[in-house]
Amino acid sequence: MNAMQFLISTLFDLFLMVVLMRFWLQAAKADFYNPLSQFVVKATSFAVNPLRKIIPGLGGLDLASLLLAFIVAAAKTTALIFLVGATWEVGFVLLDALETVIKEGLNLLFWVLVIRALLSWVSQGNNPVEAVFQQLTEPMLRPIRKVLPPLGGLDLSILVLIIALQFAQFLFMDLIG
């Protein structure tokens, strides 16, 4: 039973992260000709495009992708409920889906920051993934850099943002738990 819960959670969470990445790419106006962006678009178009016919964008935000993320999270919760034989309740599923989308969005931001930091050590600036991650995270890092200047050539803004992100995750867990 635990193996199936793990498999279901992992598959839904991976797809949810790709859907949230699509939302984030569009919100940040990232380069959609980048290979990573193309993968994200192609992996989610089958579900986002039909939703776009029903749900238009709003102020540059792709609400169809956000709705898809919520649907994926609700489907994950529903699949896990049926797997364990629990009672399905609409209120619980909706709240858990909202919680899941927020948690996975914060996890996605965390991993993008970690991967960007690692790539900055080994890449020589011509990595397409690094370019997209820079476009996604730079708007969050720029204000931190204005307050915290580089120390001996080290940019600690990513570390500060990761610490703030971890604090936000713990605060969110305290609020819902």
Long-range contacts (C-beta under 8 A, 24 or more apart in sequence): 1-83, 1-84, 4-83, 5-80, 5-83, 5-84, 8-76, 8-79, 8-80, 8-83, 9-76, 9-80, 12-72, 12-73, 12-75, 12-76, 12-79, 13-76, 13-104, 15-43, 15-72, 16-69, 16-72, 16-73, 16-76, 16-100, 16-101, 16-104, 17-104, 17-107, 17-108, 18-43, 18-44, 19-44, 19-47, 19-48, 19-65, 19-68, 19-69, 19-72, 20-65, 20-69, 20-101, 20-104, 20-105, 20-108, 21-108, 22-48, 22-62, 22-65, 23-61, 23-62, 23-65, 23-66, 23-69, 24-108, 24-136, 25-132, 25-136, 26-60, 26-61, 26-62, 26-65, 27-60, 27-61, 27-62, 28-135, 28-136, 28-139, 29-60, 29-135, 30-132, 30-135, 30-136, 31-131, 31-132, 31-135, 34-128, 34-131, 34-132, 35-128, 35-129, 36-128, 36-129, 36-132, 37-132, 44-68, 69-101, 69-104, 70-97, 70-98, 70-101, 73-97, 73-98, 73-100, 73-101, 73-104, 76-100, 99-176, 102-172, 103-169, 103-172, 106-165, 106-168, 106-169, 106-172, 109-137, 109-165, 110-162, 110-165, 110-166, 110-169, 112-136, 112-137, 113-137, 113-158, 113-161, 113-162, 113-165, 114-162, 116-158, 117-158, 117-159, 120-155, 137-161
